[in-house]
Amino acid sequence: MDIGLIGLAVMGENLVLNMERNGFSVAVYNRTGSVTDAFLAGKAAGKHIKGAHSLAELVGMLDRPRRLMIMVKAGAPVDMVIEQLAPLLEPGDLIIDGGNSFFPDTDRRADALAARSLHFVGSGVSGGEEGALWGPSLMPGGPREAYALIEPIFTNIAAQVDDGPCVTYIGPRGAGHYVKMVHNGIEYGDMQLIAESYDLLKGALGLSNAELHETFAAWNQGELSSYLIEITAEIFRAQDPATGQGMVDVILDKAGQKGTGKWTSQNALDLGAPTPTINTAVEARIMSSYKDERVAAAQLLPGPAGGGYVGERQALIDAVRDALYCSKVCSYAQGMALMQAASREYDYELQLADIARIWKGGCIIRAAFLGDISQAYRRNPELPNLLLDDYFRKRVAAKMDAWRHAVETGLRLGIPLPAFSASLAYYDGYRQARGPANLIQAQRDFFGAHTFERVDQPGVFHHEWAG
């Protein structure tokens, strides 16, 4: 068989079916044997898919060099499978981790398996269940020679867009999982910005679900065209069969998370890379979990005095659209700049133009303007920030007043817009030639003699503030 896959949850099953549909024979194994049997008797029936009931049996089914892909829960389960699998393999065989593993774990596993002359690839897989079945965005990291062993498979099963398959070699060791982590951080920002757009349109203008559907569907026809905008429009059409209400209205306002957004924020702090939109999106999910406290606080804490929005209705809808575009650009700019910092720190040699290109299809953050982002980094691979690219600089400048109007409206009405506000503050902070950090340095030097630099001469200085 061409490849073996371990772990037959939905993502694993769908990847197997995708591989088989594209001409590859697949051997499968699941720790619970009944799951393997059910898959073989069901979706895999009549296909070039064989089942094993032990890892040894699975390994024995594979052509050499053996290629095995692990699709189990990140963390200890991955280590457990590798520990059981590695003794069964020979030098030159390949293990692929396709889960959402934390990149330092991938670095560690890569080193340990290299010492045993085994190849290891940590690959981000984005696109959810549908993407796994019909074409995900794949982000493989590891030795180039290891990627060569699976390139034909990955190239064929990936999403296909106008300029090629949504897969490329990302870089050494944990580079693939690092890029997938940042993808998910940008995804957090994107989702929070869309949620704030919904909150502002509903809170300020009272748009019905039907009107929200029409608005987001229209936005999806323009420069905001993306998977997340598309599904948001569809969400507002859905009705709850039990109550007849809009489905979105019967869902409790508590958002879950699996940790990849938090990892992005933590790593950005470690590297000293500002990612305020992503950080705020993580914090907003945490705030949403305080449901009982928020319900109690709503009865006690006053909001702004005065009436609601009194401006022209369509003008605010258009302003929110423009604010969403500008804020999304900031979110992507933060993610791309973070990857640049990580590439320097970890020697990942990340190619941002290629990364943006493979996100054009298959993945959750796929969006029309990723083509523009890819072009920006092709024009200047060393571009320090996406906001400095001529195309995006001009687009954001043209929408500046509308962006500020939308944020100002939310603040005046007491509608929280943390990600919109963080994005605008990021933009204003980045364009500020002289900020207030000189005062912070003075304070630090006053109470702790932490020293400071001067604007008029080189060196490090301390001032006797108390005389």
C-alpha positions in Angstrom: 0.0 0.0 0.0 1.2 3.6 -0.7 0.6 5.0 2.7 -0.8 4.1 6.1 -3.1 6.3 8.3 -3.5 6.0 12.0 -6.6 7.4 13.6 -10.1 7.1 12.0 -12.0 10.1 13.5 -13.8 12.2 10.9 -10.6 14.0 9.7 -8.7 10.8 9.4 -11.5 9.0 7.5 -11.9 11.9 5.1 -8.2 12.1 4.3 -8.1 8.4 3.6 -11.1 8.8 1.2 -9.4 11.8 -0.4 -6.2 9.9 -1.0 -7.9 6.9 -2.4 -10.1 9.0 -4.7 -6.8 10.5 -6.1 -5.3 7.2 -7.0 -3.4 6.1 -3.8 -3.9 2.9 -1.9 -4.2 3.3 1.8 -3.9 1.0 4.8 -5.7 2.2 8.0 -5.5 1.5 11.7 -7.5 2.7 14.7 -6.8 1.8 18.3 -10.5 0.7 18.6 -10.7 -2.1 16.1 -14.5 -1.9 15.7 -14.0 1.6 14.3 -11.7 0.2 11.6 -14.2 -2.6 10.8 -17.1 -0.1 10.5 -15.1 2.1 8.2 -14.1 -0.8 5.9 -17.6 -2.1 5.8 -19.1 1.4 5.2 -17.4 4.4 3.4 -14.3 2.4 2.4 -16.2 -0.6 1.0 -15.0 -1.4 -2.6 -12.1 1.0 -2.5 -8.3 0.5 -2.4 -8.3 0.7 1.4 -7.2 -2.1 3.7 -7.5 -2.3 7.5 -5.1 -3.5 10.1 -5.8 -4.4 13.7 -2.3 -3.8 15.0 0.5 -1.3 14.2 2.8 -4.2 13.2 0.2 -5.4 10.8 -0.2 -1.9 9.4 3.5 -1.5 8.9 3.7 -4.9 7.1 1.2 -3.7 4.6 3.2 -0.8 3.3 5.6 -0.4 0.4 9.1 0.8 1.4 10.1 3.4 2.3 7.1 3.3 4.5 4.9 6.4 4.9 2.6 6.6 7.9 0.3 9.5 8.8 -0.9 10.0 12.4 -4.3 11.7 12.9 -4.8 11.5 16.6 -5.4 14.2 19.3 -2.4 16.5 19.9 -0.1 16.0 22.9 0.5 12.8 24.7 -1.5 10.6 22.2 0.9 11.5 19.4 4.0 10.6 21.6 2.3 7.3 22.5 1.7 6.3 18.9 5.3 7.4 17.9 6.7 5.4 20.8 4.9 2.3 19.7 5.4 2.8 16.0 9.1 3.7 15.7 10.6 0.3 16.8 8.6 -1.3 13.9 10.2 0.9 11.3 13.5 0.9 9.3 15.9 3.8 8.6 14.4 6.0 5.9 10.8 5.4 6.8 8.6 8.4 7.4 6.1 9.4 10.1 3.7 12.3 9.4 1.8 14.1 12.2 -1.2 15.7 10.7 -2.8 17.0 13.9 -2.7 20.4 15.6 0.5 19.7 17.5 2.3 22.6 19.3 5.4 23.3 17.2 8.0 22.8 20.0 6.7 19.3 20.4 7.2 18.8 16.6 10.8 20.1 16.9 11.4 17.7 19.8 10.0 14.7 17.9 11.9 15.5 14.8 15.2 15.5 16.6 14.4 12.3 18.4 13.4 10.4 15.3 16.3 11.8 13.3 18.6 10.2 15.9 16.9 6.9 14.9 17.4 7.6 11.2 13.6 8.0 10.7 12.1 10.9 8.9 9.4 13.1 10.5 7.1 15.6 9.0 4.7 17.8 11.1 2.0 19.0 8.7 -0.7 21.5 9.3 -4.0 20.4 7.8 -6.7 23.0 7.5 -10.2 22.9 6.1 -12.2 21.0 8.5 -14.1 17.8 7.6 -15.0 19.0 4.1 -11.5 20.2 3.4 -10.0 16.9 4.4 -12.4 15.1 2.0 -12.3 17.3 -1.0 -9.0 19.3 -0.7 -7.4 20.9 2.4 -4.6 23.4 2.7 -1.5 21.5 3.7 1.5 22.9 5.5 4.2 20.3 5.8 7.4 20.9 7.7 10.5 18.7 8.1 13.5 17.7 6.0 13.2 18.4 2.3 14.0 14.8 1.5 11.1 13.7 3.8 8.7 16.0 2.1 9.8 14.5 -1.3 8.4 11.1 -0.1 4.9 12.5 0.3 4.9 15.3 -2.2 3.0 13.4 -4.9 0.2 12.4 -2.4 0.0 15.9 -0.8 0.0 17.7 -4.2 -2.9 15.6 -5.4 -5.1 15.7 -2.3 -4.7 19.4 -1.6 -7.2 22.0 -2.6 -6.5 23.2 -6.2 -6.7 27.0 -7.0 -5.9 29.0 -10.1 -2.1 29.0 -9.4 -1.6 25.5 -8.2 -2.3 23.1 -5.3 -2.6 24.5 -1.8 0.5 22.9 -0.5 4.2 23.8 -0.4 7.2 22.8 1.5 7.1 25.1 4.5 10.5 24.6 6.2 12.5 22.4 8.6 11.5 20.8 11.9 8.3 22.3 13.3 7.8 25.0 10.6 4.6 23.4 9.3 2.9 23.3 12.6 4.1 26.8 13.4 2.5 28.1 10.3 -0.7 26.2 11.0 -0.7 27.7 14.5 -0.5 31.3 13.1 -3.2 30.4 10.6 -5.4 29.5 13.5 -4.5 32.7 15.3 -5.5 34.8 12.3 -8.7 32.7 12.1 -9.5 33.7 15.7 -9.0 37.4 14.7 -11.1 37.0 11.6 -14.0 35.3 13.4 -14.0 37.9 16.2 -14.1 40.8 13.7 -17.0 39.2 11.9 -18.8 38.7 15.2 -18.3 42.4 16.1 -19.6 43.5 12.7 -22.7 41.4 13.5 -23.0 42.9 16.9 -22.7 46.5 15.6 -25.2 46.0 12.8 -27.7 44.4 15.1 -27.1 46.7 18.1 -27.0 50.0 16.3 -29.4 49.3 13.4 -31.5 46.4 14.6 -30.9 44.4 11.4 -33.0 41.3 11.2 -31.4 37.9 10.4 -32.8 38.2 6.8 -31.2 41.6 6.4 -27.9 40.3 7.9 -28.0 37.4 5.5 -28.4 39.9 2.6 -25.7 42.1 3.9 -23.0 39.4 4.4 -24.0 37.7 1.1 -23.4 41.1 -0.7 -20.1 41.6 1.1 -19.0 38.1 -0.1 -19.3 39.3 -3.7 -16.7 42.0 -3.2 -13.2 42.3 -1.7 -14.3 40.7 1.5 -15.1 37.5 -0.3 -14.0 34.6 1.9 -15.1 31.3 3.4 -15.9 32.8 6.8 -18.0 35.6 5.2 -19.8 33.0 3.0 -20.7 30.7 5.9 -21.7 33.7 8.1 -24.3 34.7 5.4 -25.6 31.1 5.4 -25.8 31.0 9.2 -28.3 33.9 9.2 -30.6 31.9 6.9 -30.8 28.8 9.2 -34.0 28.3 11.3 -34.2 26.3 14.5 -36.7 23.4 13.8 -37.7 23.2 17.5 -38.7 26.9 18.0 -38.9 28.4 14.5 -36.4 31.1 15.6 -33.2 31.9 13.8 -30.7 29.2 14.7 -28.1 31.8 15.6 -30.5 33.3 18.2 -30.9 30.1 20.2 -27.2 29.5 20.5 -25.6 30.4 23.9 -23.1 33.2 23.6 -20.1 31.3 25.0 -17.3 30.6 22.5 -15.0 27.6 22.9 -11.4 27.3 21.9 -8.8 24.5 21.6 -5.7 26.5 22.4 -4.1 27.3 19.0 -5.1 30.9 19.2 -3.6 31.1 22.7 -0.4 29.5 21.5 -0.1 32.2 18.9 -0.5 35.0 21.4 1.9 33.4 23.8 4.5 32.9 21.1 4.1 36.4 19.8 4.8 37.7 23.3 7.9 35.5 23.5 9.2 36.9 20.2 8.2 40.5 20.9 5.9 40.7 17.9 2.7 42.7 18.4 -0.5 40.8 17.6 -3.2 42.8 19.4 -6.1 41.7 17.1 -5.3 38.0 17.6 -4.7 38.5 21.4 -8.0 40.4 21.8 -9.9 37.7 19.9 -8.5 35.1 22.4 -9.5 37.3 25.3 -13.0 37.9 23.8 -13.6 34.1 23.8 -12.5 34.0 27.5 -14.8 36.9 28.3 -17.7 35.1 26.6 -17.3 32.3 29.0 -18.2 34.6 31.9 -21.8 34.3 31.0 -23.3 34.3 34.5 -21.2 37.3 35.6 -22.1 39.2 32.5 -25.8 38.6 33.0 -25.5 39.9 36.6 -23.3 42.9 35.6 -25.8 43.9 32.9 -28.3 44.7 35.7 -25.8 46.8 37.7 -23.4 48.6 35.3 -24.8 51.5 33.4 -23.9 52.1 29.7 -23.7 55.4 27.9 -26.5 57.9 28.2 -28.5 59.1 25.2 -30.3 57.4 22.3 -29.2 55.0 19.6 -27.7 55.6 16.2 -29.2 58.6 14.4 -27.2 58.6 11.2 -28.0 57.2 7.7 -28.6 53.5 7.8 -26.7 52.4 4.7 -23.8 54.7 5.5 -23.2 52.7 8.7 -23.5 49.4 6.9 -20.9 50.5 4.4 -18.7 51.8 7.2 -18.8 48.5 9.0 -17.9 46.7 5.8 -14.9 49.0 5.3 -13.9 48.7 9.0 -14.0 44.9 8.6 -11.8 45.0 5.6 -9.2 47.3 7.2 -9.2 45.3 10.5 -8.8 42.0 8.6 -5.8 43.5 6.8 -4.3 44.4 10.2 -5.0 40.9 11.5 -3.2 39.3 8.6 -0.4 41.8 8.8 0.2 40.8 12.4 0.2 37.1 11.5 2.6 37.6 8.6 5.0 39.8 10.7 4.9 37.2 13.5 5.9 34.5 11.0 8.8 36.7 9.8 10.0 37.0 13.4 9.7 33.3 14.0 11.5 32.5 10.7 14.5 34.5 12.0 14.4 33.1 15.5 13.9 29.4 14.6 15.7 29.4 11.2 12.5 28.2 9.5 13.2 30.1 6.2 9.5 30.8 5.7 8.4 32.1 2.3 5.4 34.3 3.0 4.3 34.6 -0.6 4.0 30.9 -0.8 2.2 30.6 2.5 -0.4 33.2 1.5 -0.9 31.4 -1.8 -1.6 28.0 -0.2 -4.2 29.7 2.1 -6.2 30.7 -1.0 -8.1 27.4 -1.0 -9.0 24.6 1.3 -8.4 26.3 4.7 -10.7 28.2 7.0 -9.2 31.6 6.4 -9.3 31.3 2.6 -10.1 34.7 1.2 -9.9 36.5 -2.1 -7.4 39.0 -0.9 -4.9 36.3 0.0 -3.9 36.6 -3.7 -3.1 40.3 -3.1 -1.1 39.3 0.0 0.9 36.8 -1.9 1.6 39.3 -4.6 2.7 41.9 -2.0 5.4 39.5 -0.7 6.4 38.5 -4.2 7.0 42.2 -5.0 9.1 42.5 -1.8 10.0 39.3 0.1 11.5 41.4 2.9 8.4 43.6 3.3 8.5 44.4 7.1 4.7 44.8 7.4 1.8 44.2 5.0 0.4 47.7 5.7 3.5 49.2 4.0 2.7 47.5 0.7 1.5 50.1 -1.8 -1.7 48.2 -2.7 -2.8 47.7 0.9 -1.6 51.1 2.1 -3.9 52.8 -0.5 -6.9 50.5 0.2 -6.7 51.2 3.9 -6.2 54.9 3.4 -9.3 55.1 1.2 -11.4 53.4 3.9 -9.9 55.2 6.9 -12.7 57.6 7.7 -15.3 54.8 7.5 -13.2 52.6 9.7 -13.0 55.3 12.4 -16.7 56.1 12.0 -17.7 52.4 12.7 -15.4 52.1 15.7 -16.6 55.5 17.1 -20.2 54.5 16.7 -19.7 51.3 18.7 -17.9 53.1 21.5 -20.5 55.8 21.7 -23.4 53.3 21.9 -21.6 51.0 24.4 -21.2 48.1 21.9 -17.9 46.4 22.6 -15.6 46.3 19.6 -12.4 45.0 21.1 -10.9 43.5 17.9 -11.9 46.5 15.7 -10.4 48.9 18.3 -7.2 46.8 18.7 -6.8 46.7 14.9 -7.2 50.5 14.6 -4.8 51.1 17.6 -2.3 48.8 15.9 -2.5 50.8 12.7 -2.2 54.1 14.6 0.6 52.9 16.8 2.5 51.6 13.8 2.3 54.9 11.9 3.2 57.0 15.0 6.7 58.3 14.5 7.0 59.3 18.2 4.9 57.7 20.8 4.6 58.0 24.6 7.1 55.3 25.5 9.7 57.9 26.4 7.5 58.6 29.5 7.5 54.9 30.3 11.2 54.8 30.1 11.5 57.8 32.4 9.2 56.1 34.9 11.2 52.9 34.8 14.5 54.8 35.3 12.9 56.9 38.1 11.8 53.9 40.2 14.3 51.2 39.1 17.3 52.9 37.5 16.6 50.9 34.4 18.3 53.5 32.2 17.2 55.0 28.8 18.5 56.1 25.5 18.5 59.7 24.3 17.3 61.2 21.0 20.3 63.5 20.6 23.3 61.2 21.3 24.1 57.5 21.4 24.6 55.5 24.6 22.7 54.4 27.7 21.9 57.0 30.4 20.5 57.4 33.9 19.1 60.5 35.5 19.0 61.3 39.2 15.3 62.1 39.3 15.0 62.9 43.0 17.9 65.4 42.9 
